[in-house]
Amino acid sequence: MEDRKRALEVMDCVTPEKRSRGEIQREHELRENNIRAAELRSITDDQLQQLGIRSPESRQSVLLCLQKCWQFSDEPMKVFNDPIHGHIDLHPLMVRIIDTPQFQRLRHIKQLGGTYLVFPGASHNRFEHSIGVGYLAGRLVRALNERQPGLLIESRDVLCVQIAGLCHDLGHGPFSHMFDGMFIPKVRPGLKWKHEQASVQMFDHLVKENDLEPVMQRYGLVLPDDLIFIKEQIAGPLDDIASDREWPYKGRSEEKSFLYEIVANKRNGIDVDKWDYFARDCYHLGIQNNFDYRRFLQFARVCEVKGKKHICTRDKEVGNLYDMFHTRNCLHRRAYQHRVGSIIEVMITEALVKADPYIQIQGSLGKIYKISEAIDDMEAYTKLTDHIFEQVLYSSDSRLSEAQSILHNILCRRLYKCVGQTTPENHLDVTQELLQKYSRDVAFTRPSGSEAEMELTPEDFIVNVIYMDYGMKDKNPINSVQFYCKNDPNKAIKIRKNQVSKLLPEKFAEQLIRVYCKKTDERSLEAAKKCFVQWCMDNNFSKPQDSDIIAPELTPLKVDWRTSDDDSAEDGGGTGSRSQGPENGGQRVKADLFNAQKAKHK
């Protein structure tokens, strides 16, 4: 009875002055069809059209009215005090998701993995980051709705986008990216597995185990469409053949294509996930964040481009977006790919590889899984967090002694040492086989003119190839961003790099090769560094930064490694060894003639 009464009140929201005789007739049709309030909460534009409301303006008016009616939930929002975004309120359905074992698991997974063991403040976890992304997703979609009501963003659209932001990292394993980027490729080579795939599986598991489908329907979600939409925002199209279709998504029609650019933007990488981790990571790392997402929120709007609707921003914001991607690169260079942090993650990976056969994790139906197999069963995967470090370290199982020794060395800061870093001339297709080959090559390289004083084996070396870019491999992400001008906010335009500044980068990706040595005594390290420098010379890699110090007898042997040009640049063309060249000789002759004439005149 209460639902019926509220439904009638909702239909009265559209004032008589704004309704034609036909629209009043449609109102009676809605009443006669016994449309209840719970159904009105999730009614769509297509459903209104099927009911006979043909005018887009009328459908828009009804949908806006309905949205305002359910702007506030019957249940109070829950307030979280976040150090980055302040006091934020979340929808009751989001709170129900947060209060599940599958989501609470994220409290025990470090956002930055092994980087915490280098930066003492970086102790934050995937838990708070996910809440922040869910909050920012709501802010962006609401900003678009308020600025452009004609987009017909429904309340369930907003809620689905928020849930996708909240759940986008459910699939992360121990120490975050270390698990899917280093551990899984070592123990299960050839398996194309990423945490986004596990996030979708964990989301399904979370909904099923906690019986959330009735709760979702009570809050206006339409199943299974909205569940599909949430998962598509996290991982992209869910089936392999989707990419062959003109519109690969099922959760929302092409009219709402812009909604897929909020949580994980596959088009240009500008999304709320980055906004939160930029702000949060910089805060905990003690690094300045140069990007302010609030400006993007202020200027974001949707424009149509080749039949699809995309999120655009003002033309004057193009410089800020370059700063955003520069900030991303700086975070990778200074923190995420820190030399010591990287080798700590290598050592943790080594320990987990050795422990993998002996760790038992119980999954569904009582089945036992190894660490590397837990990704195949979400019940087992729920139990896999950073605690695996202590589980291995403090185990009484003698078979784990090798793994325990590695972890103990990490705690005592007896870490492998970096012998150098270089850059390849051409792009490398990195495989486990290539990295093993590089380890062998470095070990068997002998510096020219020197005898091997120390025997080094391939097992003594670890080679890492790190990819640094602006988020789209070697492409400029700004080329995929659409802008609009103040004079015509509905027309999307592109802005090329040469229109912005001549000081912007020419390339947007590079690879770094780092070589580490497990032997840390002084003699072994000295020999390893010289082998590394010679190896760089043999492979035409760039000159290592400290090569003039660690191998001064080698670097002059390679012509383009000589420092004379650099010295001349610093001297500004002054005196020095350059004075012996023919050009400087000619200048000196001219100077002598000038001085002779000057003396004769006197």
Secondary structure by P-SEA (a helix, b strand, c coil): caaaaaaaaaaaccccccccaaaaaaaaaaaaacccccccccccaaaaaaaccccaaaaaaaaaaaaaaaccccbbbbbbbcccccbbbbcaaaaaaaaccccccccccccccccccccccccccaaaaaaaaaaaaaaaaaaaaaacccccccaaaaaaaaaaaaccccccccccccccccccccccccccccaaaaaaaaaaaaaaaacaaaaaaaaccccaaaaaaaaaaacccccccccccccccccccccccccccccccccccccaaaaaaaaaaaaaacccccccaaaaaacbbbbbcccbbbbbbcccaaaaaaaaaaaaaaaaacccccaaaaaaaaaaaaaaaaacccbbbbcccccccccccccccaaaaaacccaaaaaaaacccccaaaaaaaaaaaaacbbbbbcbbbbbcccccccaaaaaaaaaaaaaccccccccccccccccbbbbbbbbccccccccccccbbbbccccccbbbbbccccccccccccccbbbbbbbbccccaaaaaaaaaaaaaaaaaacccccccccccccccccccccccaaaaaaaaaccccccccccaaaaaaaaaaaaaaaaaaaac
